Amino acid sequence: MIKAGIIGGSGYTGGELMRLMTCHPGVEVVCVTSRRLDGSPVSDTHPHLRGFSDLKFQNLSAGEVAGQCDVVFTAVPHGSAMDVVPPLLDAGTKVIDLSADYRLPVSVFEKTYNLKHKAPKEAVYGLPELHPEVAGASMIANPGCYPTGAILAAAPLTAAGMVERVVFDSKSGISGAGAEPSGVSHYPNMAENVQAYKLTTHRHGVEMQQELGRLDNNTRVSFTPHVVPSVRGILTTAHLFLKEDMDTGQVADIYNRFYKDKTFIRLIGGIPMLGPVRGSNFCDIGFEMDAEGQRLVVVSAIDNLVKGASGQAVQNMNLMFGLDETAGLWNPATFP
Protein backbone atom coordinates (compact mmCIF):
# COMPACT_ATOMS: atom_id res chain seq x y z
CA MET A 1 0.00 0.00 0.00
CA ILE A 2 1.43 3.37 -1.06
CA LYS A 3 1.56 5.95 1.74
CA ALA A 4 0.58 9.42 0.52
CA GLY A 5 0.75 12.85 2.14
CA ILE A 6 -0.72 16.21 1.17
CA ILE A 7 1.06 19.44 2.05
CA GLY A 8 -1.50 22.24 1.97
CA GLY A 9 -4.67 20.20 2.19
CA SER A 10 -7.25 22.82 3.17
CA GLY A 11 -8.17 24.03 -0.32
CA TYR A 12 -10.32 22.55 -3.05
CA THR A 13 -7.47 20.59 -4.64
CA GLY A 14 -6.54 19.09 -1.27
CA GLY A 15 -10.14 18.04 -0.71
CA GLU A 16 -10.33 16.50 -4.18
CA LEU A 17 -7.09 14.59 -3.65
CA MET A 18 -8.52 13.09 -0.48
CA ARG A 19 -11.87 12.29 -2.13
CA LEU A 20 -10.21 10.45 -4.99
CA MET A 21 -7.67 8.57 -2.88
CA THR A 22 -10.17 7.59 -0.18
CA CYS A 23 -11.51 4.90 -2.52
CA HIS A 24 -8.20 4.15 -4.25
CA PRO A 25 -7.35 0.46 -3.86
CA GLY A 26 -3.59 0.96 -3.63
CA VAL A 27 -3.09 4.17 -1.65
CA GLU A 28 -3.57 5.36 1.92
CA VAL A 29 -3.47 9.06 2.80
CA VAL A 30 -1.53 9.16 6.07
CA CYS A 31 -1.09 12.88 6.69
CA VAL A 32 -2.53 16.21 5.57
CA THR A 33 -0.93 19.49 6.58
CA SER A 34 -2.27 22.94 7.33
CA ARG A 35 -0.65 25.44 9.66
CA ARG A 36 -3.87 27.41 10.09
CA LEU A 37 -6.05 24.36 10.81
CA ASP A 38 -3.55 22.35 12.86
CA GLY A 39 -5.41 19.87 15.06
CA SER A 40 -8.83 20.24 13.47
CA PRO A 41 -10.53 17.29 11.72
CA VAL A 42 -10.10 17.26 7.97
CA SER A 43 -13.82 16.51 7.60
CA ASP A 44 -14.72 19.82 9.26
CA THR A 45 -13.19 21.64 6.29
CA HIS A 46 -14.09 18.99 3.72
CA PRO A 47 -17.55 17.82 4.86
CA HIS A 48 -17.89 15.41 1.95
CA LEU A 49 -15.26 13.27 3.69
CA ARG A 50 -17.33 12.69 6.83
CA GLY A 51 -17.32 9.00 7.59
CA PHE A 52 -14.48 8.43 5.14
CA SER A 53 -11.56 10.06 6.92
CA ASP A 54 -10.69 10.52 10.58
CA LEU A 55 -7.46 12.40 9.86
CA LYS A 56 -6.70 15.74 11.44
CA PHE A 57 -4.69 18.54 9.88
CA GLN A 58 -1.14 18.72 11.19
CA ASN A 59 1.49 21.43 11.13
CA LEU A 60 4.46 19.32 9.99
CA SER A 61 7.76 20.11 8.35
CA ALA A 62 8.50 18.72 4.90
CA GLY A 63 10.96 16.29 6.49
CA GLU A 64 8.34 15.01 8.93
CA VAL A 65 5.91 14.42 6.07
CA ALA A 66 8.55 12.70 3.95
CA GLY A 67 9.34 10.36 6.82
CA GLN A 68 5.82 8.93 6.63
CA CYS A 69 5.21 8.91 2.90
CA ASP A 70 6.15 7.30 -0.40
CA VAL A 71 4.63 10.19 -2.35
CA VAL A 72 3.71 13.73 -1.36
CA PHE A 73 1.33 16.09 -3.16
CA THR A 74 2.19 19.76 -2.68
CA ALA A 75 -1.01 21.79 -3.00
CA VAL A 76 0.38 25.15 -1.92
CA PRO A 77 0.33 28.63 -3.50
CA HIS A 78 2.72 29.55 -6.32
CA GLY A 79 6.08 30.46 -4.85
CA SER A 80 5.62 28.27 -1.77
CA ALA A 81 6.27 24.84 -3.27
CA MET A 82 9.94 25.68 -3.82
CA ASP A 83 10.33 25.83 -0.03
CA VAL A 84 9.10 22.28 0.58
CA VAL A 85 9.91 20.31 -2.59
CA PRO A 86 13.72 20.10 -2.17
CA PRO A 87 13.66 18.52 1.32
CA LEU A 88 11.02 16.04 0.13
CA LEU A 89 13.17 14.97 -2.81
CA ASP A 90 16.29 14.88 -0.65
CA ALA A 91 14.49 12.44 1.65
CA GLY A 92 13.80 10.12 -1.30
CA THR A 93 10.07 10.82 -1.49
CA LYS A 94 8.34 11.13 -4.85
CA VAL A 95 6.67 14.53 -5.35
CA ILE A 96 3.71 15.74 -7.39
CA ASP A 97 3.53 19.54 -7.26
CA LEU A 98 0.21 21.18 -8.06
CA SER A 99 1.63 24.72 -8.04
CA ALA A 100 3.30 26.45 -10.98
CA ASP A 101 6.78 26.45 -9.42
CA TYR A 102 8.20 23.64 -11.54
CA ARG A 103 6.14 23.73 -14.73
CA LEU A 104 8.38 26.18 -16.59
CA PRO A 105 12.11 26.76 -17.08
CA VAL A 106 13.45 28.93 -14.26
CA SER A 107 13.95 32.07 -16.35
CA VAL A 108 10.46 31.76 -17.84
CA PHE A 109 8.90 31.13 -14.43
CA GLU A 110 10.60 34.18 -12.91
CA LYS A 111 9.46 36.43 -15.73
CA THR A 112 5.92 35.04 -15.81
CA TYR A 113 5.26 34.97 -12.06
CA ASN A 114 7.53 37.86 -11.06
CA LEU A 115 9.16 35.65 -8.42
CA LYS A 116 12.75 34.64 -7.78
CA HIS A 117 13.07 30.85 -7.93
CA LYS A 118 14.98 29.72 -4.86
CA ALA A 119 15.25 25.99 -5.53
CA PRO A 120 15.25 24.84 -9.17
CA LYS A 121 14.67 21.12 -9.72
CA GLU A 122 14.12 18.99 -12.79
CA ALA A 123 10.50 17.92 -13.15
CA VAL A 124 8.41 16.14 -15.77
CA TYR A 125 5.42 18.15 -17.00
CA GLY A 126 2.57 15.97 -15.83
CA LEU A 127 0.27 15.76 -18.82
CA PRO A 128 0.33 11.97 -19.28
CA GLU A 129 -1.22 11.97 -22.75
CA LEU A 130 1.79 13.96 -24.03
CA HIS A 131 4.47 12.93 -21.54
CA PRO A 132 4.75 9.15 -21.12
CA GLU A 133 7.95 9.78 -19.17
CA VAL A 134 5.83 10.52 -16.09
CA ALA A 135 6.02 6.75 -15.53
CA GLY A 136 8.87 6.21 -13.14
CA ALA A 137 9.54 9.93 -12.57
CA SER A 138 10.46 11.12 -9.09
CA MET A 139 9.18 14.69 -9.54
CA ILE A 140 6.13 15.79 -11.52
CA ALA A 141 4.88 19.32 -12.14
CA ASN A 142 1.13 18.96 -12.46
CA PRO A 143 -0.22 21.19 -15.27
CA GLY A 144 -2.51 24.16 -14.78
CA CYS A 145 -6.23 23.65 -15.28
CA TYR A 146 -6.64 25.91 -18.32
CA PRO A 147 -3.57 24.46 -20.09
CA THR A 148 -4.81 20.90 -19.63
CA GLY A 149 -8.02 21.41 -21.59
CA ALA A 150 -6.41 23.73 -24.14
CA ILE A 151 -3.33 21.66 -24.91
CA LEU A 152 -5.33 18.45 -25.27
CA ALA A 153 -7.70 20.19 -27.70
CA ALA A 154 -4.92 21.31 -30.04
CA ALA A 155 -2.13 18.76 -29.60
CA PRO A 156 -2.94 16.22 -32.36
CA LEU A 157 -2.98 18.67 -35.27
CA THR A 158 -0.13 20.69 -33.81
CA ALA A 159 2.02 17.56 -33.60
CA ALA A 160 1.12 16.85 -37.23
CA GLY A 161 2.57 20.24 -38.18
CA MET A 162 -0.76 21.47 -39.53
CA VAL A 163 -1.45 24.43 -37.22
CA GLU A 164 -0.29 27.94 -38.03
CA ARG A 165 -2.01 29.62 -35.11
CA VAL A 166 -4.41 28.65 -32.31
CA VAL A 167 -6.70 30.96 -30.37
CA PHE A 168 -8.06 29.57 -27.09
CA ASP A 169 -11.24 30.93 -25.49
CA SER A 170 -11.79 29.20 -22.14
CA LYS A 171 -14.67 29.38 -19.67
CA SER A 172 -14.01 28.21 -16.11
CA GLY A 173 -16.19 27.49 -13.11
CA ILE A 174 -15.70 29.63 -10.00
CA SER A 175 -13.85 26.91 -8.07
CA GLY A 176 -10.85 27.63 -10.29
CA ALA A 177 -10.32 30.80 -8.23
CA GLY A 178 -9.74 28.73 -5.08
CA ALA A 179 -11.52 28.34 -1.76
CA GLU A 180 -10.84 31.86 -0.46
CA PRO A 181 -13.74 34.24 -1.25
CA SER A 182 -13.03 37.10 -3.63
CA GLY A 183 -14.84 39.79 -5.57
CA VAL A 184 -14.98 37.50 -8.57
CA SER A 185 -16.58 34.65 -6.64
CA HIS A 186 -19.00 36.85 -4.68
CA TYR A 187 -22.48 35.64 -5.65
CA PRO A 188 -24.00 38.99 -6.72
CA ASN A 189 -21.01 39.61 -8.98
CA MET A 190 -20.98 36.17 -10.57
CA ALA A 191 -24.61 35.03 -10.83
CA GLU A 192 -26.08 35.44 -14.31
CA ASN A 193 -22.79 36.89 -15.46
CA VAL A 194 -19.68 35.99 -17.45
CA GLN A 195 -16.41 37.74 -16.62
CA ALA A 196 -13.47 37.92 -18.99
CA TYR A 197 -10.14 38.76 -17.39
CA LYS A 198 -6.44 39.07 -18.24
CA LEU A 199 -7.42 39.16 -21.89
CA THR A 200 -3.89 38.78 -23.27
CA THR A 201 -1.70 38.28 -20.20
CA HIS A 202 -2.91 35.23 -18.28
CA ARG A 203 0.07 33.24 -17.00
CA HIS A 204 -1.30 29.92 -18.19
CA GLY A 205 -0.80 31.02 -21.78
CA VAL A 206 2.93 30.47 -21.29
CA GLU A 207 2.33 26.81 -20.45
CA MET A 208 0.21 26.38 -23.57
CA GLN A 209 2.91 27.94 -25.73
CA GLN A 210 5.58 25.77 -24.10
CA GLU A 211 3.79 22.47 -24.66
CA LEU A 212 2.40 23.15 -28.13
CA GLY A 213 5.75 24.68 -29.09
CA ARG A 214 7.38 21.43 -28.06
CA LEU A 215 5.22 19.71 -30.68
CA ASP A 216 5.75 22.42 -33.32
CA ASN A 217 7.79 25.50 -32.41
CA ASN A 218 6.26 27.51 -35.25
CA THR A 219 2.75 27.42 -33.77
CA ARG A 220 1.53 30.73 -32.31
CA VAL A 221 -0.80 30.66 -29.30
CA SER A 222 -3.31 33.23 -27.99
CA PHE A 223 -5.46 32.72 -24.89
CA THR A 224 -8.29 34.56 -23.17
CA PRO A 225 -9.99 33.17 -20.02
CA HIS A 226 -13.46 33.78 -18.62
CA VAL A 227 -15.24 32.87 -15.39
CA VAL A 228 -18.82 31.59 -15.66
CA PRO A 229 -21.47 30.95 -12.97
CA SER A 230 -20.68 27.25 -12.64
CA VAL A 231 -18.92 25.62 -9.69
CA ARG A 232 -16.83 23.16 -11.69
CA GLY A 233 -15.54 22.69 -15.19
CA ILE A 234 -13.61 24.32 -18.01
CA LEU A 235 -14.98 24.50 -21.53
CA THR A 236 -12.33 25.53 -24.05
CA THR A 237 -13.09 26.59 -27.61
CA ALA A 238 -9.92 26.34 -29.68
CA HIS A 239 -9.79 28.02 -33.09
CA LEU A 240 -7.06 26.23 -35.06
CA PHE A 241 -5.99 28.11 -38.17
CA LEU A 242 -4.49 25.51 -40.47
CA LYS A 243 -1.67 25.68 -42.97
CA GLU A 244 -3.72 23.96 -45.66
CA ASP A 245 -7.24 22.76 -46.37
CA MET A 246 -8.38 19.67 -44.53
CA ASP A 247 -11.65 17.80 -44.36
CA THR A 248 -13.39 16.32 -41.33
CA GLY A 249 -12.28 12.78 -42.15
CA GLN A 250 -8.62 13.75 -42.22
CA VAL A 251 -8.93 15.54 -38.89
CA ALA A 252 -10.76 12.60 -37.29
CA ASP A 253 -8.04 10.20 -38.42
CA ILE A 254 -5.32 12.37 -36.85
CA TYR A 255 -7.18 12.73 -33.54
CA ASN A 256 -8.06 9.04 -33.36
CA ARG A 257 -4.47 7.96 -33.98
CA PHE A 258 -3.02 10.50 -31.56
CA TYR A 259 -5.34 9.54 -28.70
CA LYS A 260 -5.48 5.81 -29.38
CA ASP A 261 -5.35 3.99 -26.03
CA LYS A 262 -5.48 7.29 -24.07
CA THR A 263 -7.99 6.15 -21.49
CA PHE A 264 -9.22 9.52 -20.28
CA ILE A 265 -9.70 11.17 -23.69
CA ARG A 266 -13.14 10.75 -25.17
CA LEU A 267 -13.58 11.89 -28.78
CA ILE A 268 -17.26 12.56 -29.29
CA GLY A 269 -19.37 13.18 -32.33
CA GLY A 270 -21.05 16.30 -30.99
CA ILE A 271 -20.13 19.37 -28.96
CA PRO A 272 -18.74 18.65 -25.47
CA MET A 273 -20.49 19.99 -22.38
CA LEU A 274 -19.42 20.35 -18.75
CA GLY A 275 -22.11 18.11 -17.26
CA PRO A 276 -20.84 14.82 -18.73
CA VAL A 277 -17.33 15.32 -17.27
CA ARG A 278 -18.17 16.91 -13.91
CA GLY A 279 -16.56 14.98 -11.07
CA SER A 280 -14.62 12.75 -13.48
CA ASN A 281 -11.10 12.61 -14.90
CA PHE A 282 -12.26 12.58 -18.52
CA CYS A 283 -11.53 15.14 -21.20
CA ASP A 284 -14.23 15.20 -23.87
CA ILE A 285 -13.20 16.57 -27.27
CA GLY A 286 -15.32 17.41 -30.31
CA PHE A 287 -14.65 19.46 -33.41
CA GLU A 288 -16.12 20.99 -36.52
CA MET A 289 -14.40 22.23 -39.68
CA ASP A 290 -15.66 25.47 -41.11
CA ALA A 291 -16.84 25.55 -44.71
CA GLU A 292 -13.61 27.10 -46.00
CA GLY A 293 -11.53 24.22 -44.67
CA GLN A 294 -8.72 26.15 -42.99
CA ARG A 295 -10.24 26.84 -39.56
CA LEU A 296 -10.97 23.95 -37.26
CA VAL A 297 -13.02 24.66 -34.13
CA VAL A 298 -12.21 22.18 -31.35
CA VAL A 299 -14.09 22.14 -28.05
CA SER A 300 -12.76 20.38 -24.96
CA ALA A 301 -14.48 19.90 -21.60
CA ILE A 302 -12.84 18.94 -18.32
CA ASP A 303 -13.56 19.20 -14.62
CA ASN A 304 -11.02 21.80 -13.49
CA LEU A 305 -10.63 20.16 -10.07
CA VAL A 306 -10.21 16.62 -11.42
CA LYS A 307 -8.54 16.31 -14.83
CA GLY A 308 -7.48 19.95 -14.41
CA ALA A 309 -5.82 19.36 -11.03
CA SER A 310 -6.24 16.57 -8.45
CA GLY A 311 -7.47 13.79 -10.75
CA GLN A 312 -4.57 14.33 -13.10
CA ALA A 313 -2.25 14.29 -10.08
CA VAL A 314 -3.63 10.88 -9.06
CA GLN A 315 -3.33 9.69 -12.66
CA ASN A 316 0.33 10.74 -12.57
CA MET A 317 0.84 8.98 -9.25
CA ASN A 318 -0.60 5.76 -10.67
CA LEU A 319 1.85 5.89 -13.56
CA MET A 320 4.80 6.79 -11.30
CA PHE A 321 4.24 3.67 -9.21
CA GLY A 322 3.34 1.30 -12.03
CA LEU A 323 -0.33 1.03 -11.00
CA ASP A 324 -3.33 0.79 -13.30
CA GLU A 325 -3.70 4.31 -14.71
CA THR A 326 -7.41 4.31 -13.90
CA ALA A 327 -7.06 3.27 -10.23
CA GLY A 328 -9.24 5.52 -8.07
CA LEU A 329 -10.39 7.42 -11.15
CA TRP A 330 -12.61 5.07 -13.12
CA ASN A 331 -15.96 6.60 -12.33
CA PRO A 332 -18.60 8.33 -14.48
CA ALA A 333 -19.45 11.99 -14.11
CA THR A 334 -22.19 13.30 -11.84
CA PHE A 335 -24.63 14.09 -14.63
CA PRO A 336 -26.85 16.08 -14.77
C-alpha positions in Angstrom: 0.0 0.0 0.0 1.4 3.4 -1.1 1.6 5.9 1.7 0.6 9.4 0.5 0.8 12.8 2.1 -0.7 16.2 1.2 1.1 19.4 2.0 -1.5 22.2 2.0 -4.7 20.2 2.2 -7.2 22.8 3.2 -8.2 24.0 -0.3 -10.3 22.6 -3.1 -7.5 20.6 -4.6 -6.5 19.1 -1.3 -10.1 18.0 -0.7 -10.3 16.5 -4.2 -7.1 14.6 -3.6 -8.5 13.1 -0.5 -11.9 12.3 -2.1 -10.2 10.4 -5.0 -7.7 8.6 -2.9 -10.2 7.6 -0.2 -11.5 4.9 -2.5 -8.2 4.2 -4.2 -7.3 0.5 -3.9 -3.6 1.0 -3.6 -3.1 4.2 -1.6 -3.6 5.4 1.9 -3.5 9.1 2.8 -1.5 9.2 6.1 -1.1 12.9 6.7 -2.5 16.2 5.6 -0.9 19.5 6.6 -2.3 22.9 7.3 -0.6 25.4 9.7 -3.9 27.4 10.1 -6.0 24.4 10.8 -3.5 22.4 12.9 -5.4 19.9 15.1 -8.8 20.2 13.5 -10.5 17.3 11.7 -10.1 17.3 8.0 -13.8 16.5 7.6 -14.7 19.8 9.3 -13.2 21.6 6.3 -14.1 19.0 3.7 -17.5 17.8 4.9 -17.9 15.4 1.9 -15.3 13.3 3.7 -17.3 12.7 6.8 -17.3 9.0 7.6 -14.5 8.4 5.1 -11.6 10.1 6.9 -10.7 10.5 10.6 -7.5 12.4 9.9 -6.7 15.7 11.4 -4.7 18.5 9.9 -1.1 18.7 11.2 1.5 21.4 11.1 4.5 19.3 10.0 7.8 20.1 8.3 8.5 18.7 4.9 11.0 16.3 6.5 8.3 15.0 8.9 5.9 14.4 6.1 8.6 12.7 3.9 9.3 10.4 6.8 5.8 8.9 6.6 5.2 8.9 2.9 6.2 7.3 -0.4 4.6 10.2 -2.4 3.7 13.7 -1.4 1.3 16.1 -3.2 2.2 19.8 -2.7 -1.0 21.8 -3.0 0.4 25.1 -1.9 0.3 28.6 -3.5 2.7 29.6 -6.3 6.1 30.5 -4.9 5.6 28.3 -1.8 6.3 24.8 -3.3 9.9 25.7 -3.8 10.3 25.8 0.0 9.1 22.3 0.6 9.9 20.3 -2.6 13.7 20.1 -2.2 13.7 18.5 1.3 11.0 16.0 0.1 13.2 15.0 -2.8 16.3 14.9 -0.6 14.5 12.4 1.7 13.8 10.1 -1.3 10.1 10.8 -1.5 8.3 11.1 -4.8 6.7 14.5 -5.4 3.7 15.7 -7.4 3.5 19.5 -7.3 0.2 21.2 -8.1 1.6 24.7 -8.0 3.3 26.5 -11.0 6.8 26.5 -9.4 8.2 23.6 -11.5 6.1 23.7 -14.7 8.4 26.2 -16.6 12.1 26.8 -17.1 13.5 28.9 -14.3 13.9 32.1 -16.4 10.5 31.8 -17.8 8.9 31.1 -14.4 10.6 34.2 -12.9 9.5 36.4 -15.7 5.9 35.0 -15.8 5.3 35.0 -12.1 7.5 37.9 -11.1 9.2 35.7 -8.4 12.7 34.6 -7.8 13.1 30.8 -7.9 15.0 29.7 -4.9 15.3 26.0 -5.5 15.3 24.8 -9.2 14.7 21.1 -9.7 14.1 19.0 -12.8 10.5 17.9 -13.2 8.4 16.1 -15.8 5.4 18.2 -17.0 2.6 16.0 -15.8 0.3 15.8 -18.8 0.3 12.0 -19.3 -1.2 12.0 -22.7 1.8 14.0 -24.0 4.5 12.9 -21.5 4.7 9.1 -21.1 8.0 9.8 -19.2 5.8 10.5 -16.1 6.0 6.8 -15.5 8.9 6.2 -13.1 9.5 9.9 -12.6 10.5 11.1 -9.1 9.2 14.7 -9.5 6.1 15.8 -11.5 4.9 19.3 -12.1 1.1 19.0 -12.5 -0.2 21.2 -15.3 -2.5 24.2 -14.8 -6.2 23.6 -15.3 -6.6 25.9 -18.3 -3.6 24.5 -20.1 -4.8 20.9 -19.6 -8.0 21.4 -21.6 -6.4 23.7 -24.1 -3.3 21.7 -24.9 -5.3 18.4 -25.3 -7.7 20.2 -27.7 -4.9 21.3 -30.0 -2.1 18.8 -29.6 -2.9 16.2 -32.4 -3.0 18.7 -35.3 -0.1 20.7 -33.8 2.0 17.6 -33.6 1.1 16.8 -37.2 2.6 20.2 -38.2 -0.8 21.5 -39.5 -1.5 24.4 -37.2 -0.3 27.9 -38.0 -2.0 29.6 -35.1 -4.4 28.6 -32.3 -6.7 31.0 -30.4 -8.1 29.6 -27.1 -11.2 30.9 -25.5 -11.8 29.2 -22.1 -14.7 29.4 -19.7 -14.0 28.2 -16.1 -16.2 27.5 -13.1 -15.7 29.6 -10.0 -13.9 26.9 -8.1 -10.8 27.6 -10.3 -10.3 30.8 -8.2 -9.7 28.7 -5.1 -11.5 28.3 -1.8 -10.8 31.9 -0.5 -13.7 34.2 -1.3 -13.0 37.1 -3.6 -14.8 39.8 -5.6 -15.0 37.5 -8.6 -16.6 34.6 -6.6 -19.0 36.9 -4.7 -22.5 35.6 -5.7 -24.0 39.0 -6.7 -21.0 39.6 -9.0 -21.0 36.2 -10.6 -24.6 35.0 -10.8 -26.1 35.4 -14.3 -22.8 36.9 -15.5 -19.7 36.0 -17.4 -16.4 37.7 -16.6 -13.5 37.9 -19.0 -10.1 38.8 -17.4 -6.4 39.1 -18.2 -7.4 39.2 -21.9 -3.9 38.8 -23.3 -1.7 38.3 -20.2 -2.9 35.2 -18.3 0.1 33.2 -17.0 -1.3 29.9 -18.2 -0.8 31.0 -21.8 2.9 30.5 -21.3 2.3 26.8 -20.5 0.2 26.4 -23.6 2.9 27.9 -25.7 5.6 25.8 -24.1 3.8 22.5 -24.7 2.4 23.2 -28.1 5.7 24.7 -29.1 7.4 21.4 -28.1 5.2 19.7 -30.7 5.7 22.4 -33.3 7.8 25.5 -32.4 6.3 27.5 -35.2 2.7 27.4 -33.8 1.5 30.7 -32.3 -0.8 30.7 -29.3 -3.3 33.2 -28.0 -5.5 32.7 -24.9 -8.3 34.6 -23.2 -10.0 33.2 -20.0 -13.5 33.8 -18.6 -15.2 32.9 -15.4 -18.8 31.6 -15.7 -21.5 31.0 -13.0 -20.7 27.3 -12.6 -18.9 25.6 -9.7 -16.8 23.2 -11.7 -15.5 22.7 -15.2 -13.6 24.3 -18.0 -15.0 24.5 -21.5 -12.3 25.5 -24.0 -13.1 26.6 -27.6 -9.9 26.3 -29.7 -9.8 28.0 -33.1 -7.1 26.2 -35.1 -6.0 28.1 -38.2 -4.5 25.5 -40.5 -1.7 25.7 -43.0 -3.7 24.0 -45.7 -7.2 22.8 -46.4 -8.4 19.7 -44.5 -11.7 17.8 -44.4 -13.4 16.3 -41.3 -12.3 12.8 -42.1 -8.6 13.7 -42.2 -8.9 15.5 -38.9 -10.8 12.6 -37.3 -8.0 10.2 -38.4 -5.3 12.4 -36.9 -7.2 12.7 -33.5 -8.1 9.0 -33.4 -4.5 8.0 -34.0 -3.0 10.5 -31.6 -5.3 9.5 -28.7 -5.5 5.8 -29.4 -5.4 4.0 -26.0 -5.5 7.3 -24.1 -8.0 6.2 -21.5 -9.2 9.5 -20.3 -9.7 11.2 -23.7 -13.1 10.8 -25.2 -13.6 11.9 -28.8 -17.3 12.6 -29.3 -19.4 13.2 -32.3 -21.1 16.3 -31.0 -20.1 19.4 -29.0 -18.7 18.6 -25.5 -20.5 20.0 -22.4 -19.4 20.4 -18.8 -22.1 18.1 -17.3 -20.8 14.8 -18.7 -17.3 15.3 -17.3 -18.2 16.9 -13.9 -16.6 15.0 -11.1 -14.6 12.7 -13.5 -11.1 12.6 -14.9 -12.3 12.6 -18.5 -11.5 15.1 -21.2 -14.2 15.2 -23.9 -13.2 16.6 -27.3 -15.3 17.4 -30.3 -14.6 19.5 -33.4 -16.1 21.0 -36.5 -14.4 22.2 -39.7 -15.7 25.5 -41.1 -16.8 25.5 -44.7 -13.6 27.1 -46.0 -11.5 24.2 -44.7 -8.7 26.1 -43.0 -10.2 26.8 -39.6 -11.0 23.9 -37.3 -13.0 24.7 -34.1 -12.2 22.2 -31.4 -14.1 22.1 -28.1 -12.8 20.4 -25.0 -14.5 19.9 -21.6 -12.8 18.9 -18.3 -13.6 19.2 -14.6 -11.0 21.8 -13.5 -10.6 20.2 -10.1 -10.2 16.6 -11.4 -8.5 16.3 -14.8 -7.5 19.9 -14.4 -5.8 19.4 -11.0 -6.2 16.6 -8.5 -7.5 13.8 -10.7 -4.6 14.3 -13.1 -2.2 14.3 -10.1 -3.6 10.9 -9.1 -3.3 9.7 -12.7 0.3 10.7 -12.6 0.8 9.0 -9.2 -0.6 5.8 -10.7 1.9 5.9 -13.6 4.8 6.8 -11.3 4.2 3.7 -9.2 3.3 1.3 -12.0 -0.3 1.0 -11.0 -3.3 0.8 -13.3 -3.7 4.3 -14.7 -7.4 4.3 -13.9 -7.1 3.3 -10.2 -9.2 5.5 -8.1 -10.4 7.4 -11.2 -12.6 5.1 -13.1 -16.0 6.6 -12.3 -18.6 8.3 -14.5 -19.4 12.0 -14.1 -22.2 13.3 -11.8 -24.6 14.1 -14.6 -26.9 16.1 -14.8 
